[in-house]
Amino acid sequence: MLTYLHIADLGVIGDATIEPATGLTAVTGETGAGKTLVVTGLGLLLGQRADAGMVRQGSAKAVVDGGFLGVEGVAGRLDELGAELGDPPELVVSRQVTAQGRTRAGLGGVAVPLGVLDEVVGALATIHGQSEQVRLATPERARQVLDQAGGAELAAVLAKYRAAYSARRAAVTERDDLVTQVQMRAREADMLRFGLAEIEKVAPEPGEDDSLAVEARRLQDVDDLRGLAASADAALSGDDETPGAVGLIGQARKALERLAQHDETTLDLSAESVAALDVAQGLAGEVASYLASLDADPVRLEAIAARQAELQGLTRKYGTTVDEVLEWARVSSARLGQLVGSDERIAELNEQITQLDGQLGTLAAQITARRAQAGGRLGSAVADELAALAMPHAALEFEMHPLTELGPWGAESVQLLFTANPGAPLAPIGKVASGGELSRLRLAIEVVLADLGAGTPAPGTFVFDEVDAGVGGAVGLEIGRRLARLAKDSQVLVVTHLAQVAAWADRHFVVAKSDDGAITTAGVFEVVGDARVSEIARMMGGLSDSQAGLGHARDLLAAARRD
């Protein structure tokens, strides 16, 4: 529900605020006063296009903002956008248009694109003006109206159909991509098989390249290693002429043992000499063993070189080290499994598509049947409403044309056929209905949808502009009655020039303009009591100052209240 609409420097409106009623709100004013700017302002909040010509002369920018309650239906989207709500949760929507034509939009304090305004605010309010009347002639809008008339049962079937249709489209896309890439996948699979076979043939071990390099260096440097090891062995073990470190430490141990026999304070030195001798003997044994292992092995060295050549053949193609080659093999093996499984996946997808085709066919038949039933009910009920709106011979029909293949909304397109004259054949509404007829037809459809429980759920806002075009008298009274009926469950704003319509309003605003000789300015103010009676009298014939005119206005207001 719209709680307020504030307009600043838009067209001839300098600064004005409207706080609509929860029921029916009327906006009136003399021709040219700027009352349709109220609809224009709300349209800007719904994401409609703007241009610099909308900005009031001499102003830098036009600003429109409004508040909406009952935003639970779009709460999830608002959370995604980071929009903030008040307490109670009121959504503030804003729009600015500069004199240079630049525009900005905001939802709950967050800047958003115009498309988001249309998405979010469009779910909260609907403007029925010339553009909506033109849109009613399109197959898409005719289908939406028909589906709305189908109620919850049709909506449930449509939801299942839409889910199945989306699943089928995704399956077809995946299958077609797989089929299109058959040759590319085959080439990739061949390349992977070749690489994996080459690696399997060589059968490298983790870290093998590093261990072979260490062994090769040892064999290549065996003479130098033997010389160094022999020197260390001689220093440790000595020879026949020169005692080594082991012999010298042994002599020291014996001397320290005798010393300890004479001086107990040297027992620790004796023990340490024993430990030192054990270390020296152990080290001498390891050096001797190492020296004994240093035999030249040209055959082994040649074998290592051959193995390194095999490994280098792999590291040139699949990684800089053997470990990287093994990782490439692991990843490639998994990828090959995916590629080989593509044919199986194509078969699975074809089977899934066949099953979905069957589901879609069944659901589409149910949708068609329910649309036919809804079209009959809606057409008959709307014709009754139009008869009360001075169109006694009007008839309409929702004609369904089968599609060559199932579409996203079923098996048919929908066209609204209409005639207002007896004996005249039904024809597409855009070709045979006048502007006034379209206005009354749109109102009749909304009233019937609300009576069927298929209209926009409260709180919701309908805005009607030019709904009374080309009519007057008793027909205007019936239009007002139906707007009031629609306003029992939804908020309704109507811009009207008919007193018979305005008299039904729960709240009444007047747009009036003034001229200071340089700039024309329009203001918006609410009329109540005698001021409203005077405005109704003016609308009835300009007799706002005559007692007869005021009396007629009071009678009209009283009649509307009694109805």
C-alpha positions as CSV (number, residue, x, y, z in Angstrom):
1,M,0.0,0.0,0.0
2,L,1.2,3.5,-0.9
3,T,1.5,5.6,2.3
4,Y,2.6,8.8,0.7
5,L,3.8,10.3,-2.6
6,H,6.0,13.4,-2.5
7,I,6.7,15.3,-5.7
8,A,9.1,18.2,-6.1
9,D,9.8,20.2,-9.2
10,L,8.2,17.8,-11.6
11,G,6.5,19.6,-14.5
12,V,4.4,22.4,-13.1
13,I,4.3,20.9,-9.6
14,G,6.7,22.7,-7.2
15,D,6.2,20.7,-4.0
16,A,3.3,18.5,-3.2
17,T,2.6,15.5,-1.0
18,I,-0.3,13.0,-1.3
19,E,-1.2,10.6,1.5
20,P,-3.7,8.2,-0.2
21,A,-6.5,6.4,1.7
22,T,-6.4,2.7,2.3
23,G,-9.5,2.5,0.0
24,L,-10.2,4.8,-2.9
25,T,-8.4,8.1,-3.5
26,A,-9.4,10.6,-6.2
27,V,-7.2,13.2,-7.8
28,T,-9.0,15.9,-9.6
29,G,-8.4,19.4,-11.1
30,E,-9.1,21.6,-14.0
31,T,-7.8,20.6,-17.4
32,G,-4.1,21.4,-17.7
33,A,-3.7,21.8,-14.0
34,G,-1.2,18.9,-13.9
35,K,-3.2,16.2,-12.2
36,T,-1.7,13.5,-14.5
37,L,1.7,14.4,-13.0
38,V,0.6,12.4,-10.0
39,V,0.5,9.3,-12.2
40,T,3.8,10.4,-13.8
41,G,5.5,10.7,-10.5
42,L,4.3,7.2,-9.4
43,G,5.4,5.9,-12.8
44,L,8.9,7.2,-12.1
45,L,8.9,5.1,-8.9
46,L,8.0,2.1,-10.9
47,G,11.0,2.5,-13.2
48,Q,9.4,4.3,-16.1
49,R,11.7,6.3,-18.4
50,A,12.4,10.0,-17.6
51,D,13.9,12.9,-19.5
52,A,15.1,16.4,-18.8
53,G,11.7,17.9,-20.0
54,M,10.1,16.5,-16.9
55,V,12.1,18.9,-14.6
56,R,10.3,22.1,-13.6
57,Q,11.5,25.2,-15.4
58,G,14.3,26.9,-13.5
59,S,15.0,23.8,-11.2
60,A,18.1,21.7,-11.1
61,K,16.3,18.4,-10.7
62,A,12.9,16.8,-10.1
63,V,12.5,14.5,-7.1
64,V,9.9,11.9,-6.4
65,D,9.7,9.6,-3.4
66,G,7.1,7.4,-1.8
67,G,6.6,4.9,1.0
68,F,5.0,1.5,0.7
69,L,3.7,-0.8,3.4
70,G,3.0,-4.5,3.0
71,V,6.3,-5.4,1.3
72,E,6.5,-9.0,2.6
73,G,6.2,-10.4,-0.9
74,V,9.5,-8.7,-2.0
75,A,11.3,-8.9,1.4
76,G,13.7,-11.5,0.1
77,R,14.7,-9.4,-2.8
78,L,15.1,-6.3,-0.6
79,D,17.4,-8.3,1.7
80,E,19.6,-9.2,-1.3
81,L,19.8,-5.5,-2.3
82,G,20.6,-4.5,1.3
83,A,17.6,-2.2,1.4
84,E,16.6,-0.8,4.8
85,L,13.0,-0.7,6.1
86,G,11.5,1.4,8.9
87,D,9.4,0.2,11.8
88,P,6.7,-0.7,10.9
89,P,8.5,-2.0,7.8
90,E,8.0,0.8,5.3
91,L,9.9,0.8,2.0
92,V,11.0,4.2,0.8
93,V,11.4,4.5,-2.9
94,S,13.1,7.5,-4.5
95,R,13.8,8.8,-8.0
96,Q,15.7,11.9,-9.2
97,V,15.9,13.4,-12.7
98,T,18.3,16.3,-13.4
99,A,17.9,19.1,-15.8
100,Q,20.6,17.4,-17.9
101,G,18.5,14.2,-18.1
102,R,20.5,12.1,-15.7
103,T,18.5,9.9,-13.4
104,R,19.0,8.1,-10.1
105,A,16.9,5.6,-8.3
106,G,16.9,4.3,-4.7
107,L,15.2,1.5,-2.7
108,G,15.4,1.7,1.1
109,G,18.5,3.9,0.9
110,V,20.3,1.8,-1.7
111,A,21.0,3.0,-5.2
112,V,19.5,0.5,-7.8
113,P,19.1,0.3,-11.6
114,L,15.7,1.2,-13.1
115,G,15.0,-2.5,-13.9
116,V,15.1,-3.3,-10.2
117,L,12.5,-0.5,-9.5
118,D,10.3,-2.1,-12.1
119,E,10.8,-5.6,-10.5
120,V,10.2,-4.6,-6.9
121,V,7.8,-1.7,-7.0
122,G,6.0,-3.2,-9.9
123,A,5.0,-6.0,-7.5
124,L,3.5,-3.4,-5.1
125,A,1.6,-1.1,-7.5
126,T,0.1,-1.2,-11.0
127,I,-0.7,1.8,-13.2
128,H,-3.6,1.4,-15.6
129,G,-3.1,4.1,-18.2
130,Q,-2.7,4.3,-21.9
131,S,0.4,2.1,-21.9
132,E,-1.3,-0.7,-19.9
133,Q,-4.3,-0.5,-22.2
134,V,-2.0,-0.9,-25.2
135,R,-0.2,-3.8,-23.5
136,L,-3.5,-5.6,-23.0
137,A,-3.6,-6.2,-26.7
138,T,-0.4,-8.2,-26.6
139,P,-0.5,-12.0,-26.3
140,E,1.8,-11.9,-23.3
141,R,-0.5,-9.6,-21.3
142,A,-3.6,-11.5,-22.4
143,R,-2.1,-14.7,-21.2
144,Q,-1.2,-13.2,-17.9
145,V,-4.7,-12.0,-17.3
146,L,-6.1,-15.4,-18.3
147,D,-3.7,-17.2,-16.0
148,Q,-4.6,-14.8,-13.2
149,A,-8.3,-15.7,-13.7
150,G,-7.4,-19.4,-13.4
151,G,-6.6,-18.9,-9.7
152,A,-4.6,-21.2,-7.5
153,E,-5.2,-24.4,-9.3
154,L,-3.9,-23.1,-12.6
155,A,-1.0,-21.4,-10.8
156,A,0.0,-24.7,-9.2
157,V,0.0,-26.5,-12.6
158,L,1.9,-23.7,-14.2
159,A,4.6,-23.8,-11.5
160,K,5.1,-27.5,-12.1
161,Y,5.2,-26.9,-15.9
162,R,7.7,-24.0,-15.5
163,A,10.0,-26.2,-13.4
164,A,9.9,-29.1,-15.8
165,Y,10.4,-26.7,-18.8
166,S,13.5,-25.1,-17.1
167,A,14.9,-28.6,-16.3
168,R,14.4,-29.7,-20.0
169,R,16.0,-26.5,-21.3
170,A,19.0,-27.1,-19.1
171,A,19.3,-30.8,-20.1
172,V,19.0,-29.9,-23.8
173,T,21.7,-27.2,-23.4
174,E,24.1,-29.6,-21.7
175,R,23.4,-32.4,-24.2
176,D,23.9,-30.1,-27.2
177,D,27.2,-28.8,-25.8
178,L,28.4,-32.3,-25.3
179,V,27.4,-33.3,-28.9
180,T,28.9,-30.2,-30.4
181,Q,32.2,-30.9,-28.7
182,V,32.5,-34.6,-29.6
183,Q,35.5,-34.1,-31.9
184,M,37.3,-31.8,-29.5
185,R,36.7,-34.2,-26.6
186,A,37.9,-37.1,-28.8
187,R,41.2,-35.3,-29.6
188,E,41.7,-34.4,-25.9
189,A,41.0,-38.0,-24.9
190,D,43.6,-39.4,-27.4
191,M,46.2,-36.9,-26.2
192,L,45.6,-37.9,-22.6
193,R,45.7,-41.6,-23.4
194,F,49.0,-41.2,-25.2
195,G,50.6,-39.3,-22.3
196,L,49.3,-41.7,-19.6
197,A,50.6,-44.7,-21.6
198,E,54.0,-43.0,-22.0
199,I,54.2,-42.4,-18.3
200,E,53.0,-45.9,-17.4
201,K,55.7,-47.4,-19.7
202,V,58.5,-45.5,-17.8
203,A,56.8,-46.1,-14.4
204,P,58.6,-43.3,-12.5
205,E,58.7,-43.4,-8.7
206,P,58.1,-40.4,-6.5
207,G,61.4,-38.5,-6.0
208,E,63.3,-40.9,-8.3
209,D,65.0,-38.1,-10.3
210,D,66.5,-36.6,-7.2
211,S,67.8,-39.9,-5.8
212,L,69.3,-40.9,-9.2
213,A,71.1,-37.5,-9.4
214,V,72.6,-38.1,-5.9
215,E,73.8,-41.7,-6.8
216,A,75.2,-40.5,-10.2
217,R,77.3,-37.8,-8.6
218,R,78.7,-40.3,-6.1
219,L,79.8,-42.7,-8.9
220,Q,81.2,-39.9,-11.0
221,D,83.4,-38.6,-8.0
222,V,84.4,-42.1,-6.7
223,D,88.2,-41.5,-7.0
224,D,88.1,-38.2,-5.1
225,L,85.8,-39.8,-2.5
226,R,88.2,-42.7,-2.0
227,G,91.1,-40.4,-1.4
228,L,89.3,-38.4,1.2
229,A,87.9,-41.4,2.9
230,A,91.4,-43.1,3.0
231,S,92.9,-40.0,4.6
232,A,90.1,-40.0,7.2
233,D,90.7,-43.8,7.8
234,A,94.4,-43.4,8.2
235,A,93.9,-40.5,10.7
236,L,91.5,-42.6,12.8
237,S,93.1,-46.1,12.6
238,G,96.8,-45.3,11.8
239,D,99.2,-47.8,10.3
240,D,102.2,-49.9,11.3
241,E,104.4,-46.8,11.6
242,T,102.1,-44.1,12.8
243,P,99.3,-44.6,15.4
244,G,95.9,-43.1,14.6
245,A,93.4,-41.3,16.7
246,V,92.0,-44.6,18.0
247,G,95.4,-45.9,19.2
248,L,96.3,-42.5,20.8
249,I,93.0,-42.3,22.7
250,G,93.5,-45.9,23.8
251,Q,96.9,-45.0,25.2
252,A,95.3,-42.0,27.0
253,R,92.6,-44.3,28.5
254,K,95.2,-46.7,30.0
255,A,97.1,-43.8,31.5
256,L,94.0,-42.3,33.0
257,E,92.9,-45.6,34.5
258,R,96.3,-45.9,36.3
259,L,96.0,-42.3,37.4
260,A,92.6,-42.9,38.9
261,Q,94.0,-45.8,40.9
262,H,96.3,-43.3,42.7
263,D,93.9,-40.3,42.7
264,E,90.2,-40.9,42.9
265,T,89.4,-37.4,41.9
266,T,90.4,-38.3,38.3
267,L,87.8,-41.1,38.0
268,D,85.6,-38.9,35.8
269,L,88.5,-38.3,33.4
270,S,89.0,-42.0,33.1
271,A,85.3,-42.6,32.4
272,E,85.3,-39.9,29.7
273,S,88.3,-41.5,28.0
274,V,86.4,-44.7,27.8
275,A,83.5,-42.9,26.1
276,A,85.8,-41.1,23.7
277,L,87.5,-44.4,22.7
278,D,84.1,-45.9,21.9
279,V,83.2,-42.9,19.7
280,A,86.5,-43.0,17.9
281,Q,86.3,-46.7,17.3
282,G,82.7,-46.4,16.0
283,L,83.6,-43.6,13.7
284,A,86.7,-45.5,12.4
285,G,84.5,-48.5,11.6
286,E,82.0,-46.4,9.7
287,V,84.7,-44.7,7.7
288,A,86.3,-48.0,6.9
289,S,82.9,-49.4,5.8
290,Y,82.3,-46.4,3.6
291,L,85.7,-46.7,2.0
292,A,85.1,-50.3,1.3
293,S,81.9,-49.4,-0.6
294,L,83.5,-46.9,-2.9
295,D,84.1,-49.2,-5.8
296,A,83.9,-47.8,-9.3
297,D,80.8,-49.2,-11.1
298,P,80.7,-47.9,-14.7
299,V,77.8,-50.3,-15.5
300,R,75.6,-48.8,-12.8
301,L,76.6,-45.3,-13.9
302,E,75.6,-46.1,-17.4
303,A,72.3,-47.5,-16.3
304,I,71.6,-44.4,-14.2
305,A,72.3,-42.2,-17.2
306,A,69.8,-44.3,-19.3
307,R,67.1,-44.0,-16.6
308,Q,67.6,-40.3,-16.3
309,A,67.2,-39.9,-20.0
310,E,63.8,-41.7,-19.8
311,L,62.7,-39.5,-17.0
312,Q,63.8,-36.4,-18.8
313,G,61.6,-37.4,-21.7
314,L,58.7,-37.2,-19.4
315,T,59.7,-34.0,-17.6
316,R,60.1,-32.2,-20.9
317,K,56.3,-32.8,-21.6
318,Y,54.4,-33.3,-18.4
319,G,56.3,-31.4,-15.6
320,T,59.6,-30.1,-14.5
321,T,60.1,-32.9,-11.9
322,V,59.0,-36.5,-11.6
323,D,56.6,-35.6,-8.9
324,E,54.9,-33.0,-11.2
325,V,54.7,-35.7,-13.9
326,L,52.9,-38.0,-11.5
327,E,50.5,-35.2,-10.5
328,W,49.8,-34.6,-14.2
329,A,49.0,-38.3,-14.6
330,R,46.6,-38.2,-11.7
331,V,44.7,-35.2,-12.9
332,S,44.7,-36.4,-16.5
333,S,43.4,-39.8,-15.5
334,A,40.4,-38.2,-13.8
335,R,39.8,-35.9,-16.8
336,L,39.9,-38.9,-19.2
337,G,37.3,-40.6,-17.1
338,Q,35.1,-37.5,-17.5
339,L,35.6,-37.5,-21.3
340,V,35.0,-41.2,-21.7
341,G,31.8,-40.8,-19.6
342,S,30.5,-38.0,-21.9
343,D,28.8,-40.5,-24.2
344,E,27.1,-42.1,-21.2
345,R,26.0,-38.7,-20.1
346,I,24.5,-37.9,-23.5
347,A,22.5,-41.0,-23.3
348,E,21.3,-40.1,-19.7
349,L,20.4,-36.6,-20.9
350,N,18.4,-38.0,-23.9
351,E,16.5,-40.2,-21.5
352,Q,15.8,-37.3,-19.1
353,I,14.6,-35.1,-22.0
354,T,12.2,-37.8,-23.2
355,Q,10.8,-38.2,-19.7
356,L,10.4,-34.4,-19.3
357,D,8.7,-34.2,-22.7
358,G,6.1,-36.6,-21.4
359,Q,5.6,-34.6,-18.2
360,L,5.4,-31.3,-20.1
361,G,2.8,-32.7,-22.5
362,T,0.6,-33.9,-19.7
363,L,0.9,-30.6,-17.8
364,A,0.4,-28.5,-20.9
365,A,-2.9,-30.3,-21.6
366,Q,-4.0,-29.5,-18.1
367,I,-3.0,-25.9,-18.5
368,T,-4.9,-25.6,-21.8
369,A,-8.1,-27.1,-20.2
370,R,-7.9,-24.8,-17.2
371,R,-7.3,-21.8,-19.4
372,A,-10.3,-22.6,-21.5
373,Q,-12.5,-22.8,-18.4
374,A,-11.0,-19.6,-16.9
375,G,-11.5,-17.8,-20.2
376,G,-15.2,-18.7,-20.4
377,R,-15.8,-17.6,-16.8
378,L,-13.8,-14.4,-17.2
379,G,-15.3,-13.4,-20.5
380,S,-18.9,-13.9,-19.2
381,A,-18.3,-11.9,-16.0
382,V,-16.5,-9.1,-17.7
383,A,-19.3,-8.8,-20.3
384,D,-21.7,-8.4,-17.4
385,E,-19.6,-5.6,-15.9
386,L,-19.3,-3.9,-19.3
387,A,-23.1,-3.9,-19.7
388,A,-23.3,-1.9,-16.5
389,L,-20.7,0.5,-18.0
390,A,-23.0,1.4,-20.9
391,M,-21.5,-1.3,-23.2
392,P,-24.5,-3.8,-23.2
393,H,-23.4,-5.5,-26.4
394,A,-19.8,-5.9,-25.6
395,A,-18.3,-9.4,-25.8
396,L,-14.8,-10.7,-25.3
397,E,-13.1,-14.0,-25.8
398,F,-9.7,-15.4,-25.0
399,E,-8.6,-17.2,-28.1
400,M,-5.9,-19.8,-27.8
401,H,-3.7,-20.5,-30.7
402,P,-1.7,-23.8,-30.5
403,L,2.1,-23.4,-30.8
404,T,4.2,-25.5,-33.1
405,E,6.2,-26.6,-30.1
406,L,5.8,-26.3,-26.3
407,G,6.7,-22.8,-25.1
408,P,7.8,-21.6,-21.6
409,W,4.1,-21.0,-20.7
410,G,2.4,-23.9,-22.3
411,A,1.1,-25.1,-25.6
412,E,-0.6,-22.0,-26.8
413,S,-0.5,-18.3,-27.2
414,V,-3.4,-16.2,-26.1
415,Q,-5.2,-13.3,-27.9
416,L,-7.9,-11.2,-26.5
417,L,-10.8,-10.7,-29.0
418,F,-13.4,-8.0,-28.4
419,T,-16.4,-6.4,-29.9
420,A,-18.6,-3.6,-28.5
421,N,-21.3,-3.6,-31.1
422,P,-24.1,-6.1,-31.8
423,G,-23.5,-8.2,-34.8
424,A,-19.9,-7.1,-35.2
425,P,-17.4,-10.0,-35.2
426,L,-14.9,-10.5,-32.5
427,A,-11.5,-9.1,-33.5
428,P,-8.2,-8.4,-31.8
429,I,-8.8,-5.8,-29.1
430,G,-6.0,-3.5,-30.3
431,K,-7.8,-3.1,-33.7
432,V,-11.4,-2.5,-32.7
433,A,-11.5,-1.0,-29.2
434,S,-11.4,2.8,-28.6
435,G,-9.5,4.4,-25.8
436,G,-12.6,4.8,-23.7
437,E,-13.7,1.2,-24.3
438,L,-10.2,-0.1,-23.4
439,S,-10.3,1.9,-20.2
440,R,-13.6,0.5,-19.1
441,L,-12.6,-3.0,-20.2
442,R,-9.4,-2.8,-18.1
443,L,-11.5,-1.7,-15.0
444,A,-14.0,-4.5,-15.6
445,I,-11.3,-7.1,-15.8
446,E,-9.7,-5.9,-12.5
447,V,-13.1,-5.9,-10.8
448,V,-13.9,-9.4,-11.9
449,L,-10.5,-10.7,-11.0
450,A,-10.9,-9.3,-7.5
451,D,-14.3,-10.8,-7.2
452,L,-12.9,-14.2,-8.3
453,G,-10.2,-13.9,-5.7
454,A,-7.6,-13.8,-8.4
455,G,-6.7,-10.1,-8.3
456,T,-3.7,-8.5,-6.7
457,P,-3.8,-9.4,-3.0
458,A,-4.1,-6.7,-0.5
459,P,-2.1,-4.7,0.3
460,G,-1.8,-3.7,-3.3
461,T,-2.1,-0.4,-5.2
462,F,-4.0,0.2,-8.4
463,V,-3.7,3.5,-10.2
464,F,-6.2,4.3,-12.9
465,D,-5.6,7.2,-15.3
466,E,-8.2,8.1,-18.0
467,V,-10.4,5.3,-16.9
468,D,-13.4,7.6,-17.5
469,A,-12.2,8.8,-21.0
470,G,-15.1,9.4,-23.3
471,V,-17.9,8.7,-20.8
472,G,-20.0,10.6,-18.4
473,G,-23.3,10.7,-16.6
474,A,-24.6,7.4,-15.3
475,V,-21.7,5.5,-16.8
476,G,-19.3,7.6,-14.7
477,L,-21.3,6.7,-11.6
478,E,-20.9,3.0,-12.5
479,I,-17.2,3.4,-12.9
480,G,-17.0,5.1,-9.5
481,R,-19.0,2.3,-8.0
482,R,-16.7,-0.4,-9.4
483,L,-13.6,1.5,-8.3
484,A,-15.0,1.6,-4.8
485,R,-15.8,-2.1,-5.0
486,L,-12.2,-2.8,-6.1
487,A,-10.9,-0.6,-3.2
488,K,-12.6,-2.8,-0.6
489,D,-9.6,-5.2,-0.9
490,S,-7.0,-3.1,-2.5
491,Q,-5.8,0.5,-2.5
492,V,-7.0,2.4,-5.5
493,L,-6.0,5.8,-6.9
494,V,-7.9,7.4,-9.7
495,V,-7.2,10.5,-11.7
496,T,-10.5,11.7,-13.0
497,H,-12.5,14.6,-14.4
498,L,-15.9,13.1,-13.5
499,A,-17.7,14.1,-10.3
500,Q,-19.6,10.8,-10.5
501,V,-16.2,9.0,-10.0
502,A,-14.7,11.4,-7.5
503,A,-17.8,11.2,-5.3
504,W,-17.0,7.6,-4.4
505,A,-13.5,8.4,-3.0
506,D,-12.6,7.9,0.6
507,R,-10.0,10.7,0.2
508,H,-10.0,13.5,-2.4
509,F,-7.1,15.6,-3.6
510,V,-7.2,18.6,-5.9
511,V,-4.4,19.8,-8.2
512,A,-4.6,23.5,-8.7
513,K,-2.3,25.8,-10.6
514,S,-1.3,29.4,-10.0
515,D,0.6,31.9,-12.2
516,D,3.0,34.6,-10.9
517,G,3.4,36.1,-14.3
518,A,6.6,34.2,-15.0
519,I,6.2,30.6,-13.9
520,T,3.1,28.5,-13.6
521,T,3.0,26.3,-10.4
522,A,0.7,23.6,-9.4
523,G,-0.1,22.5,-5.9
524,V,-1.9,19.5,-4.5
525,F,-4.2,19.7,-1.5
526,E,-6.8,17.6,0.1
527,V,-10.4,18.7,0.1
528,V,-12.9,17.8,2.9
529,G,-16.2,19.0,4.0
530,D,-17.5,22.1,2.2
531,A,-14.3,22.3,0.1
532,R,-15.0,18.9,-1.3
533,V,-18.6,19.7,-2.0
534,S,-17.4,22.8,-3.9
535,E,-14.9,20.8,-5.9
536,I,-17.6,18.2,-6.8
537,A,-19.9,21.0,-7.8
538,R,-17.2,22.5,-10.0
539,M,-16.7,19.2,-11.7
540,M,-20.4,18.8,-12.3
541,G,-20.7,22.0,-14.3
542,G,-18.6,24.7,-12.9
543,L,-21.4,25.8,-10.5
544,S,-19.2,25.7,-7.4
545,D,-20.7,29.0,-6.1
546,S,-24.4,28.3,-6.8
547,Q,-26.6,26.8,-4.2
548,A,-28.2,24.5,-6.8
549,G,-24.7,23.2,-7.9
550,L,-23.7,22.7,-4.3
551,G,-26.9,20.9,-3.6
552,H,-26.4,18.5,-6.5
553,A,-22.9,17.9,-5.2
554,R,-24.1,17.0,-1.7
555,D,-26.7,14.7,-3.2
556,L,-24.1,12.9,-5.3
557,L,-21.8,12.5,-2.3
558,A,-24.6,11.2,-0.1
559,A,-25.7,8.7,-2.8
560,A,-22.2,7.4,-3.0
561,R,-22.0,7.0,0.7
562,R,-25.3,5.1,0.8
563,D,-24.4,2.7,-1.9
